[in-house]
Amino acid sequence: MPFSGSFLSEEQLLCSICLDVFDNPVSTPCGHSFCMTCIGHYWDSVKHCQCPLCKQTFKRKPDLHINRTLREITEQFKRIKENPGASGGDGAGRDAEEGVRKQDSVDGTVRQGQLPGYLLEEMKRRLTRHRAHSISPASHNEAGSELPVTPNTESTSDTQPPGFARQLSLRRYTLSGAADAIKVPLCPKHHRNLELFCRSDLECVCVECGLTEHQSHDITCAEKEWQSHKMKIGITETEIQEMTKERMKKVDEIKQSLVNIKMLSEHEVQRSIQLFGALISSLERSQAGLLEVTEINRRSAEHRAELMIRELEQEITELRRRSTALAKLAQTENYITGLKGYSDVNTPMSMKDWTGVSLTCDLGTKAVYSSVCQLLEQFKEELQKVPAVCLSVSANQSPVKSHPKVKRIQEYAVDVTLDTNTAHPRLILSEDKKKVWCGERHQQVPNNRERFDRVVCVLGCEGFSSGRHYWEVEVGGKTDWDLGVASHSCNRKGKISVSPSNGYWFLSLRDKNNYVFRTEPSTALPLSLRPQKIGLFVDYDKGQVSFYNVDAKMHIYTFMDNFSETIYPFFSPCTNKTGTNDAPLVITPVLLD
């Protein structure tokens, strides 16, 4: 075999991980070789088993075995390297090679674990030879064929552009391929590695391109240029992270602003409902008064007209009677009869002077219209105040500050517990009497006078006959519930008509989204922000029952009435609706801000 022109160098026996001669070499399924210890440590430090050179990933860790042939070659190489003086010159090496080759041919066998003698002599001869310079990576293509070697620096210095230098990175080659596992692209024109970077054209070029087409351009080493760009990438990445943080902060700010806007919107809806509701009620009352006054005055005019017509008709009848009598008298020839009759007919008549009499009527609407104008002026003043209130709330960035009562009313917190004697038979109460939910069936409980027997509700043990009181109830994700207060004398048996006139003041939720205040008629209120906890405030002396969204700290609605007897907290978890509404109503402790 002609080994003289293709013998392996020391670089081809190096492990690409430890950069030392193979120690117990093993080969991966992709064909590359490494030290057994090196590849073992490498795979222990990565998540997936992959080849360090070609990056091929293996689904499971390969079962590696020592490459015995490669291990024998490396062991022989180590022995030769430890005793380099055993080799001679080129001629002596060739003679020795021929001698050893003949000796091998005579013996006909080579002992296991040893190289053939002529190969051993060739290795000794080549190891003692000192190379003038290292092999350029551009001198070999991927198939191992030789390419024209680039002229050295001295021979090309005159033709190179200013600042241009021949800078080529060396690639190590082993029996398994390139040690860095990076397949450097080749120039399509010169078939040389693209190891330089042209800053003028922003492209990678080979040495020949740099000497010809890019001679006057700003050219540098591609690897150094990439290292510089990598440093810039780190700086840019830091800047991008800072910009990302700023934008995420802005997103949070916008989201918070949106929450504030929603809360302001609900507050404005409630205020507008109250304001326009009051105006509409006043206008309806004014309209009703106007219609009533108009009707009364119309009837009065009709009555006066009837009297005047009746009186005129009587006078007309009398005049017609006299006219007829005079006509008959004019035909009488007897003067005695004529004179007597004329004196009767000529008697003065008590007739009314109708010259200045006419039917006029003041409908009395002027006072009503004046009252409406005054009402509209008051409403106009209220409307002019609304923008100032909205701007004040918006400047605070939270409608919470527009409701200072929310914090003050918490100071009137009372300990409310549920009264088992009033609970519907289907209701289940916790041991601490703070939770209530609806069960599947009726329980065996006494049918006493205080107990509700048809509506699934329960009252609190504590009644209020004076003062101010506040408590909170968690409603969570329930789809239906009722909360409020009820009077002591309210009807608890059979079907209940719930309204303030019947002793019930409470807020209801139906079908998860429909909030209703039990007034006459019921008042619906759209709430985009569903309350998770309801706060109830009672001012007995003022006749006030108010509802609040505790988490959003927003006022929801207020009943105004006059209480004449003791009132009790009212709770109704409603039916469980086959599990969709089985969560309990929970009386929670009041936390002062």
VEXDREN-2710 file (C-alpha; in Angstrom, 1 decimal):
% VEXDREN-2710
k/r/px/py/pz
1/MET/0.0/0.0/0.0
2/PRO/1.4/3.5/-0.9
3/PHE/1.2/5.1/2.6
4/SER/4.0/7.6/1.8
5/GLY/1.7/10.2/0.3
6/SER/-1.4/9.8/2.5
7/PHE/-0.2/9.0/6.0
8/LEU/-2.2/10.4/8.9
9/SER/-0.8/13.3/10.9
10/GLU/-1.0/13.9/14.7
11/GLU/-3.9/16.3/14.2
12/GLN/-6.0/13.4/12.7
13/LEU/-5.5/11.3/15.9
14/LEU/-6.8/14.1/18.3
15/CYS/-10.1/14.0/20.1
16/SER/-12.1/17.1/19.2
17/ILE/-13.3/17.5/22.8
18/CYS/-10.1/17.2/24.9
19/LEU/-7.8/18.1/21.9
20/ASP/-5.5/15.3/22.9
21/VAL/-4.6/11.9/21.3
22/PHE/-7.5/9.4/21.6
23/ASP/-7.8/7.5/24.9
24/ASN/-10.0/4.5/24.5
25/PRO/-11.7/5.9/21.4
26/VAL/-15.3/5.1/20.7
27/SER/-17.4/5.8/17.6
28/THR/-20.9/7.3/17.6
29/PRO/-23.7/6.0/15.3
30/CYS/-23.0/8.9/13.0
31/GLY/-19.4/7.8/12.4
32/HIS/-17.4/10.3/14.5
33/SER/-14.9/9.2/17.1
34/PHE/-14.1/10.6/20.6
35/CYS/-12.5/9.5/23.9
36/MET/-14.9/7.4/25.9
37/THR/-14.5/9.6/29.0
38/CYS/-14.9/12.8/27.0
39/ILE/-18.1/11.9/25.1
40/GLY/-19.5/10.5/28.4
41/HIS/-18.9/13.7/30.3
42/TYR/-20.2/15.7/27.3
43/TRP/-23.5/13.9/27.2
44/ASP/-23.9/14.2/30.9
45/SER/-23.8/18.0/30.6
46/VAL/-26.4/18.3/27.8
47/LYS/-30.1/17.7/27.8
48/HIS/-30.2/15.6/24.6
49/CYS/-27.5/13.2/23.4
50/GLN/-26.1/14.6/20.1
51/CYS/-22.8/14.4/18.2
52/PRO/-20.5/17.4/19.1
53/LEU/-19.4/17.6/15.5
54/CYS/-22.4/17.1/13.2
55/LYS/-25.0/17.8/15.9
56/GLN/-27.0/14.7/15.1
57/THR/-29.4/14.0/17.9
58/PHE/-30.1/10.5/19.2
59/LYS/-33.4/9.6/20.8
60/ARG/-31.7/7.5/23.5
61/LYS/-28.1/7.4/24.6
62/PRO/-26.1/5.1/22.3
63/ASP/-24.4/2.1/23.7
64/LEU/-20.8/2.8/22.7
65/HIS/-18.0/0.3/22.3
66/ILE/-14.2/0.9/22.0
67/ASN/-12.9/1.1/18.4
68/ARG/-10.2/-1.5/18.8
69/THR/-8.4/-0.7/15.5
70/LEU/-8.3/3.1/16.3
71/ARG/-7.1/2.4/19.8
72/GLU/-4.2/0.2/18.5
73/ILE/-3.2/2.9/16.1
74/THR/-3.2/5.6/18.8
75/GLU/-1.3/3.4/21.2
76/GLN/1.4/2.8/18.6
77/PHE/1.4/6.5/17.8
78/LYS/2.0/7.3/21.5
79/ARG/4.9/4.9/21.7
80/ILE/6.5/6.4/18.6
81/LYS/6.0/9.9/20.0
82/GLU/7.7/9.0/23.2
83/ASN/10.8/7.7/21.3
84/PRO/11.2/9.9/18.2
85/GLY/15.0/9.3/17.8
86/ALA/14.4/5.8/16.4
87/SER/13.6/7.2/13.0
88/GLY/16.1/8.2/10.3
89/GLY/16.2/10.3/7.2
90/ASP/14.0/9.9/4.2
91/GLY/16.3/7.5/2.3
92/ALA/17.0/5.4/5.4
93/GLY/13.3/5.4/6.2
94/ARG/12.5/4.0/2.7
95/ASP/15.1/1.3/3.1
96/ALA/13.9/0.4/6.5
97/GLU/10.3/0.4/5.1
98/GLU/11.3/-2.0/2.3
99/GLY/13.2/-4.2/4.8
100/VAL/10.4/-4.3/7.2
101/ARG/7.9/-4.9/4.4
102/LYS/10.0/-7.8/3.1
103/GLN/10.3/-9.2/6.6
104/ASP/6.5/-8.9/7.0
105/SER/6.0/-10.7/3.7
106/VAL/8.4/-13.4/4.9
107/ASP/6.6/-13.9/8.2
108/GLY/3.2/-13.4/6.6
109/THR/1.6/-12.4/9.9
110/VAL/1.3/-9.4/12.1
111/ARG/0.8/-9.8/15.8
112/GLN/-2.5/-8.5/17.3
113/GLY/-2.3/-5.0/18.7
114/GLN/0.7/-4.0/16.5
115/LEU/1.0/-2.1/13.3
116/PRO/2.7/-3.6/10.3
117/GLY/6.4/-2.9/10.4
118/TYR/6.5/-0.7/7.3
119/LEU/3.7/1.5/8.6
120/LEU/5.5/1.8/12.0
121/GLU/8.7/3.0/10.2
122/GLU/6.7/5.4/8.1
123/MET/5.1/6.9/11.2
124/LYS/8.6/7.3/12.9
125/ARG/9.9/9.0/9.8
126/ARG/7.1/11.5/9.5
127/LEU/7.0/12.3/13.2
128/THR/10.7/13.5/13.1
129/ARG/10.0/15.7/10.1
130/HIS/9.3/19.4/11.1
131/ARG/6.9/21.2/8.9
132/ALA/7.6/24.8/7.7
133/HIS/4.1/26.0/8.3
134/SER/0.7/24.5/9.2
135/ILE/-1.7/23.3/6.5
136/SER/-4.2/25.9/5.5
137/PRO/-7.9/25.0/5.8
138/ALA/-8.5/26.4/2.4
139/SER/-6.1/23.8/0.9
140/HIS/-8.5/20.9/1.3
141/ASN/-12.1/20.6/0.3
142/GLU/-14.7/18.5/2.1
143/ALA/-13.9/15.4/0.0
144/GLY/-10.2/15.6/1.0
145/SER/-8.8/16.7/-2.4
146/GLU/-6.1/19.3/-2.5
147/LEU/-6.8/22.8/-3.7
148/PRO/-4.3/25.5/-4.8
149/VAL/-2.6/26.9/-1.7
150/THR/-2.9/30.6/-1.2
151/PRO/0.4/32.5/-1.6
152/ASN/2.1/33.5/1.6
153/THR/2.1/36.9/3.0
154/GLU/5.5/38.0/1.6
155/SER/4.5/37.1/-2.0
156/THR/1.2/38.9/-2.0
157/SER/1.9/41.9/0.2
158/ASP/2.2/44.2/-2.8
159/THR/-1.1/43.2/-4.3
160/GLN/-3.2/43.4/-1.1
161/PRO/-5.2/46.5/-0.3
162/PRO/-4.3/48.7/2.7
163/GLY/-5.2/47.0/6.0
164/PHE/-5.8/43.7/4.2
165/ALA/-4.1/40.8/5.9
166/ARG/-4.2/37.1/5.2
167/GLN/-6.0/35.7/8.3
168/LEU/-7.2/32.2/8.1
169/SER/-8.5/30.1/10.9
170/LEU/-7.1/26.6/11.1
171/ARG/-9.4/23.6/11.2
172/ARG/-8.3/20.4/12.8
173/TYR/-9.0/17.1/11.0
174/THR/-9.4/13.7/12.7
175/LEU/-10.3/10.3/11.5
176/SER/-14.0/11.3/12.0
177/GLY/-13.9/14.7/10.2
178/ALA/-13.4/18.3/11.0
179/ALA/-12.9/18.9/14.7
180/ASP/-15.1/22.1/14.9
181/ALA/-17.9/20.4/13.0
182/ILE/-18.5/23.7/11.1
183/LYS/-18.9/23.3/7.4
184/VAL/-17.5/26.6/6.1
185/PRO/-19.2/27.5/2.8
186/LEU/-17.1/27.7/-0.3
187/CYS/-16.8/30.6/-2.7
188/PRO/-18.8/29.6/-5.8
189/LYS/-16.3/31.3/-8.0
190/HIS/-12.9/30.2/-6.5
191/HIS/-14.0/27.2/-4.4
192/ARG/-12.1/28.7/-1.4
193/ASN/-13.5/29.1/2.1
194/LEU/-15.4/32.3/2.8
195/GLU/-13.2/33.4/5.7
196/LEU/-13.1/37.1/5.1
197/PHE/-15.8/39.8/5.4
198/CYS/-16.2/42.8/3.2
199/ARG/-17.6/45.7/5.2
200/SER/-18.3/47.7/2.0
201/ASP/-20.5/45.1/0.4
202/LEU/-21.6/43.4/3.7
203/GLU/-20.8/39.9/2.5
204/CYS/-18.4/37.1/3.2
205/VAL/-15.7/36.5/0.6
206/CYS/-12.7/34.3/0.0
207/VAL/-9.0/35.3/-0.2
208/GLU/-9.0/35.4/-4.0
209/CYS/-12.1/37.6/-4.0
210/GLY/-10.4/40.0/-1.5
211/LEU/-7.4/40.3/-3.8
212/THR/-9.4/40.9/-7.0
213/GLU/-13.0/42.1/-6.8
214/HIS/-12.9/43.6/-3.3
215/GLN/-9.3/44.9/-3.5
216/SER/-10.2/48.5/-2.6
217/HIS/-12.9/47.6/0.0
218/ASP/-12.7/47.5/3.8
219/ILE/-12.0/43.8/4.4
220/THR/-11.5/42.0/7.7
221/CYS/-11.5/38.5/9.2
222/ALA/-15.0/37.1/9.2
223/GLU/-14.5/35.4/12.6
224/LYS/-13.3/38.6/14.2
225/GLU/-16.1/40.6/12.6
226/TRP/-18.6/38.1/13.9
227/GLN/-17.1/38.3/17.5
228/SER/-17.5/42.1/17.3
229/HIS/-21.1/41.7/16.1
230/LYS/-21.8/39.2/18.9
231/MET/-20.7/41.9/21.4
232/LYS/-23.1/44.3/19.7
233/ILE/-25.8/41.7/19.8
234/GLY/-25.4/41.5/23.6
235/ILE/-25.8/45.3/23.9
236/THR/-28.7/45.3/21.5
237/GLU/-30.4/42.4/23.4
238/THR/-30.1/44.4/26.6
239/GLU/-31.6/47.4/25.0
240/ILE/-34.4/45.3/23.6
241/GLN/-35.1/43.8/27.0
242/GLU/-35.3/47.3/28.5
243/MET/-37.6/48.4/25.7
244/THR/-39.7/45.3/26.3
245/LYS/-39.9/46.1/30.0
246/GLU/-41.0/49.6/29.2
247/ARG/-43.7/48.4/26.9
248/MET/-44.9/45.8/29.3
249/LYS/-45.1/48.5/31.9
250/LYS/-47.1/50.6/29.5
251/VAL/-49.4/47.6/28.8
252/ASP/-50.0/47.3/32.6
253/GLU/-50.7/51.0/32.8
254/ILE/-53.2/50.9/29.9
255/LYS/-54.9/47.8/31.4
256/GLN/-55.2/49.6/34.8
257/SER/-56.5/52.7/33.0
258/LEU/-59.1/50.5/31.3
259/VAL/-60.1/49.1/34.7
260/ASN/-60.5/52.7/36.0
261/ILE/-62.5/53.6/32.9
262/LYS/-64.8/50.7/33.4
263/MET/-65.3/51.7/37.0
264/LEU/-65.9/55.3/36.0
265/SER/-68.3/54.1/33.4
266/GLU/-70.3/52.1/36.0
267/HIS/-70.3/55.1/38.3
268/GLU/-71.5/57.4/35.5
269/VAL/-74.2/54.9/34.5
270/GLN/-75.5/54.8/38.1
271/ARG/-75.4/58.6/38.5
272/SER/-77.1/59.1/35.1
273/ILE/-79.8/56.5/36.0
274/GLN/-80.5/58.4/39.3
275/LEU/-80.3/61.8/37.7
276/PHE/-82.5/61.1/34.7
277/GLY/-84.7/58.8/36.7
278/ALA/-85.4/61.7/39.1
279/LEU/-86.0/64.0/36.1
280/ILE/-88.3/61.6/34.4
281/SER/-90.3/61.0/37.6
282/SER/-90.7/64.8/38.1
283/LEU/-91.7/65.3/34.5
284/GLU/-94.2/62.4/34.7
285/ARG/-95.7/64.0/37.9
286/SER/-95.8/67.4/36.2
287/GLN/-97.4/65.9/33.2
288/ALA/-100.0/64.1/35.3
289/GLY/-100.7/67.4/37.2
290/LEU/-101.0/69.2/33.9
291/LEU/-103.5/66.7/32.5
292/GLU/-105.5/66.8/35.8
293/VAL/-105.7/70.6/35.9
294/THR/-106.6/70.8/32.2
295/GLU/-109.3/68.2/32.6
296/ILE/-110.8/70.0/35.7
297/ASN/-110.8/73.4/33.9
298/ARG/-112.3/71.9/30.8
299/ARG/-115.2/70.4/32.8
300/SER/-115.7/73.7/34.6
301/ALA/-116.0/75.5/31.3
302/GLU/-118.5/72.9/30.1
303/HIS/-120.6/73.5/33.2
304/ARG/-120.6/77.2/32.8
305/ALA/-121.5/76.9/29.2
306/GLU/-124.4/74.7/30.0
307/LEU/-125.8/77.2/32.5
308/MET/-125.4/80.1/30.1
309/ILE/-127.1/78.2/27.3
310/ARG/-130.0/77.1/29.5
311/GLU/-130.6/80.7/30.6
312/LEU/-130.5/82.0/27.0
313/GLU/-132.9/79.3/25.9
314/GLN/-135.3/80.3/28.6
315/GLU/-135.2/84.0/27.6
316/ILE/-135.6/83.0/23.9
317/THR/-138.7/81.0/24.8
318/GLU/-140.2/84.0/26.7
319/LEU/-139.5/86.3/23.8
320/ARG/-141.1/84.0/21.3
321/ARG/-144.2/83.7/23.5
322/ARG/-144.6/87.5/23.6
323/SER/-144.0/87.7/19.9
324/THR/-146.8/85.3/19.3
325/ALA/-149.1/87.1/21.7
326/LEU/-148.4/90.5/20.0
327/ALA/-149.1/89.0/16.6
328/LYS/-152.5/87.7/17.8
329/LEU/-153.3/91.1/19.4
330/ALA/-152.6/92.9/16.2
331/GLN/-155.4/91.1/14.5
332/THR/-158.0/92.0/17.2
333/GLU/-160.6/94.7/16.1
334/ASN/-162.1/95.1/19.6
335/TYR/-160.3/98.0/21.2
336/ILE/-161.3/97.0/24.7
337/THR/-159.8/93.5/24.3
338/GLY/-156.8/94.9/22.5
339/LEU/-155.9/97.5/25.2
340/LYS/-156.3/94.9/27.9
341/GLY/-154.1/92.4/26.1
342/TYR/-151.5/95.0/25.1
343/SER/-151.1/96.0/28.8
344/ASP/-150.4/92.3/29.7
345/VAL/-147.9/91.8/26.8
346/ASN/-146.2/95.2/27.3
347/THR/-145.2/94.3/30.9
348/PRO/-141.3/95.0/31.3
349/MET/-139.3/91.7/30.9
350/SER/-136.4/90.9/33.3
351/MET/-133.9/90.2/30.5
352/LYS/-130.1/89.9/31.0
353/ASP/-127.8/92.1/29.1
354/TRP/-125.6/89.5/27.1
355/THR/-123.6/92.1/25.3
356/GLY/-120.4/91.7/27.3
357/VAL/-121.0/88.1/28.2
358/SER/-118.6/85.4/26.6
359/LEU/-117.3/82.0/27.5
360/THR/-113.7/82.2/28.5
361/CYS/-111.6/79.6/30.4
362/ASP/-108.2/79.7/32.0
363/LEU/-106.9/76.1/32.0
364/GLY/-104.6/76.8/34.8
365/THR/-101.5/75.3/33.0
366/LYS/-99.4/78.3/33.5
367/ALA/-98.4/77.4/37.0
368/VAL/-97.7/73.8/35.9
369/TYR/-95.4/75.0/33.1
370/SER/-93.7/77.4/35.4
371/SER/-93.0/74.5/37.8
372/VAL/-91.6/72.4/34.9
373/CYS/-89.4/75.3/33.8
374/GLN/-88.1/75.5/37.3
375/LEU/-87.5/71.8/37.4
376/LEU/-85.6/72.0/34.1
377/GLU/-83.4/74.8/35.5
378/GLN/-82.6/72.7/38.5
379/PHE/-81.8/69.7/36.2
380/LYS/-79.6/71.9/34.0
381/GLU/-77.7/72.9/37.1
382/GLU/-77.2/69.3/38.0
383/LEU/-76.0/68.5/34.5
384/GLN/-73.5/71.3/34.6
385/LYS/-72.1/69.8/37.8
386/VAL/-71.7/66.3/36.3
387/PRO/-68.5/67.1/34.1
388/ALA/-66.8/68.6/37.2
389/VAL/-67.5/65.4/39.2
390/CYS/-66.3/63.2/36.4
391/LEU/-63.1/65.2/36.0
392/SER/-62.5/65.0/39.7
393/VAL/-62.9/61.3/39.7
394/SER/-60.8/60.9/36.6
395/ALA/-58.0/63.0/38.0
396/ASN/-57.8/60.7/41.0
397/GLN/-57.4/57.7/38.6
398/SER/-59.8/55.7/40.7
399/PRO/-63.5/56.1/41.5
400/VAL/-62.8/54.7/45.0
401/LYS/-61.9/58.2/46.1
402/SER/-65.2/59.5/44.9
403/HIS/-66.9/57.3/47.4
404/PRO/-65.4/58.2/50.8
405/LYS/-68.4/56.6/52.5
406/VAL/-67.0/53.2/51.6
407/LYS/-64.3/53.5/54.2
408/ARG/-66.4/55.2/56.8
409/ILE/-69.3/52.8/56.8
410/GLN/-66.9/49.9/57.5
411/GLU/-66.5/51.4/61.0
412/TYR/-70.1/50.4/61.6
413/ALA/-69.4/46.7/61.0
414/VAL/-71.6/44.2/63.1
415/ASP/-71.3/40.5/63.7
416/VAL/-74.2/39.0/61.7
417/THR/-75.1/35.3/62.1
418/LEU/-77.9/33.2/60.5
419/ASP/-81.1/32.3/62.4
420/THR/-81.8/28.6/62.1
421/ASN/-85.4/29.1/63.2
422/THR/-86.2/31.1/60.0
423/ALA/-84.3/29.0/57.5
424/HIS/-86.2/27.2/54.7
425/PRO/-86.1/23.4/55.2
426/ARG/-83.8/23.0/52.1
427/LEU/-81.2/25.4/53.4
428/ILE/-78.1/24.1/55.1
429/LEU/-76.2/26.3/57.5
430/SER/-72.6/25.9/58.6
431/GLU/-71.8/25.3/62.3
432/ASP/-70.6/28.9/62.8
433/LYS/-73.9/30.2/61.2
434/LYS/-71.8/32.2/58.6
435/LYS/-72.6/30.1/55.5
436/VAL/-75.8/29.0/53.8
437/TRP/-76.5/27.0/50.7
438/CYS/-79.4/25.0/49.2
439/GLY/-79.5/21.3/49.5
440/GLU/-81.3/18.7/47.3
441/ARG/-84.1/17.8/49.7
442/HIS/-86.1/19.1/52.6
443/GLN/-84.8/18.5/56.1
444/GLN/-86.8/17.5/59.2
445/VAL/-87.2/20.8/61.0
446/PRO/-90.0/22.3/63.1
447/ASN/-92.6/24.2/61.1
448/ASN/-92.6/27.2/63.5
449/ARG/-94.1/30.6/62.8
450/GLU/-90.8/32.3/62.0
451/ARG/-89.7/29.8/59.3
452/PHE/-90.0/30.5/55.6
453/ASP/-91.8/27.5/54.0
454/ARG/-91.8/28.3/50.2
455/VAL/-88.9/30.7/49.4
456/VAL/-85.4/29.4/50.1
457/CYS/-84.2/32.2/52.4
458/VAL/-83.1/32.9/55.9
459/LEU/-82.9/35.9/58.2
460/GLY/-80.1/37.1/60.5
461/CYS/-80.3/36.6/64.2
462/GLU/-79.5/40.3/64.9
463/GLY/-82.3/42.8/64.3
464/PHE/-81.9/46.6/64.0
465/SER/-84.3/49.2/65.4
466/SER/-81.9/52.1/65.4
467/GLY/-78.4/53.3/64.5
468/ARG/-76.1/52.3/61.6
469/HIS/-74.9/48.8/60.7
470/TYR/-72.7/47.3/58.1
471/TRP/-71.8/43.7/57.0
472/GLU/-70.3/42.0/54.0
473/VAL/-71.4/38.8/52.1
474/GLU/-69.3/36.9/49.6
475/VAL/-71.3/35.8/46.5
476/GLY/-68.4/34.5/44.5
477/GLY/-69.4/32.8/41.2
478/LYS/-73.1/32.1/42.1
479/THR/-75.6/32.6/39.3
480/ASP/-78.6/33.5/41.5
481/TRP/-78.9/35.1/45.0
482/ASP/-80.9/37.7/47.0
483/LEU/-79.4/40.0/49.7
484/GLY/-80.9/42.8/51.7
485/VAL/-83.1/43.4/54.8
486/ALA/-86.6/42.4/55.7
487/SER/-89.0/43.7/58.4
488/HIS/-90.1/41.7/61.4
489/SER/-93.7/41.4/60.2
490/CYS/-92.9/40.4/56.7
491/ASN/-94.9/37.5/55.2
492/ARG/-92.9/34.2/55.6
493/LYS/-95.4/31.6/54.5
494/GLY/-96.4/30.7/50.9
495/LYS/-95.7/32.9/47.9
496/ILE/-94.0/36.2/48.9
497/SER/-94.4/39.5/47.1
498/VAL/-91.1/41.2/47.5
499/SER/-91.1/45.0/47.6
500/PRO/-90.5/47.8/50.1
501/SER/-94.2/48.1/50.7
502/ASN/-94.3/44.5/51.8
503/GLY/-91.3/44.8/54.1
504/TYR/-88.5/43.7/51.7
505/TRP/-85.5/45.8/50.6
506/PHE/-83.0/43.7/48.7
507/LEU/-80.9/43.3/45.5
508/SER/-81.2/40.2/43.3
509/LEU/-79.1/38.4/40.7
510/ARG/-80.6/36.1/38.2
511/ASP/-79.0/34.1/35.4
512/LYS/-75.5/35.2/36.3
513/ASN/-75.8/38.7/34.7
514/ASN/-79.3/40.2/35.5
515/TYR/-79.1/42.5/38.5
516/VAL/-82.5/43.7/39.8
517/PHE/-83.6/46.0/42.6
518/ARG/-86.9/44.9/44.1
519/THR/-88.8/48.1/43.7
520/GLU/-92.3/48.8/42.3
521/PRO/-91.8/48.1/39.4
522/SER/-88.4/46.3/39.6
523/THR/-85.4/48.3/38.6
524/ALA/-82.8/46.6/36.3
525/LEU/-79.2/47.8/36.5
526/PRO/-76.5/46.6/34.0
527/LEU/-73.2/46.0/35.8
528/SER/-70.2/45.2/33.6
529/LEU/-68.0/44.5/36.7
530/ARG/-69.6/41.6/38.5
531/PRO/-69.2/42.0/42.3
532/GLN/-67.7/39.1/44.2
533/LYS/-68.5/40.5/47.6
534/ILE/-71.5/42.7/48.5
535/GLY/-71.4/45.2/51.3
536/LEU/-74.7/46.2/53.0
537/PHE/-75.1/49.4/55.0
538/VAL/-78.2/50.3/57.0
539/ASP/-79.0/53.7/58.6
540/TYR/-82.2/52.9/60.4
541/ASP/-82.9/56.5/61.5
542/LYS/-82.6/57.9/57.9
543/GLY/-84.4/54.9/56.4
544/GLN/-81.4/54.0/54.2
545/VAL/-80.4/50.6/52.8
546/SER/-77.3/50.8/50.6
547/PHE/-75.4/48.2/48.6
548/TYR/-71.7/48.3/47.6
549/ASN/-69.2/46.4/45.5
550/VAL/-66.6/45.7/48.2
551/ASP/-63.7/44.8/45.9
552/ALA/-64.2/47.7/43.5
553/LYS/-65.3/50.0/46.4
554/MET/-68.2/51.3/44.4
555/HIS/-71.8/52.2/45.4
556/ILE/-74.4/50.1/43.6
557/TYR/-77.9/51.3/44.9
558/THR/-79.7/52.8/47.9
559/PHE/-83.2/52.3/49.1
560/MET/-84.8/55.2/51.0
561/ASP/-87.8/54.5/53.1
562/ASN/-89.2/55.0/56.6
563/PHE/-88.7/52.0/59.0
564/SER/-91.4/51.6/61.7
565/GLU/-90.3/48.2/63.1
566/THR/-87.3/46.0/63.6
567/ILE/-85.5/44.9/60.4
568/TYR/-83.3/41.9/59.9
569/PRO/-80.5/40.9/57.4
570/PHE/-82.0/38.8/54.6
571/PHE/-80.2/36.0/52.7
572/SER/-81.3/33.8/49.9
573/PRO/-78.8/31.5/48.0
574/CYS/-81.7/30.5/45.7
575/THR/-82.0/26.9/44.5
576/ASN/-78.8/25.1/43.4
577/LYS/-80.0/24.5/39.8
578/THR/-78.6/21.0/39.7
579/GLY/-75.2/22.1/40.8
580/THR/-74.6/25.3/38.8
581/ASN/-75.6/27.4/41.8
582/ASP/-74.6/25.3/44.7
583/ALA/-71.9/27.7/46.1
584/PRO/-72.8/29.2/49.5
585/LEU/-73.4/32.7/50.6
586/VAL/-70.7/33.5/53.1
587/ILE/-70.8/36.3/55.7
588/THR/-67.2/37.4/55.8
589/PRO/-65.3/39.5/58.4
590/VAL/-65.1/43.2/57.6
591/LEU/-61.5/44.4/56.9
592/LEU/-60.8/48.1/57.6
593/ASP/-58.6/49.7/54.9
END
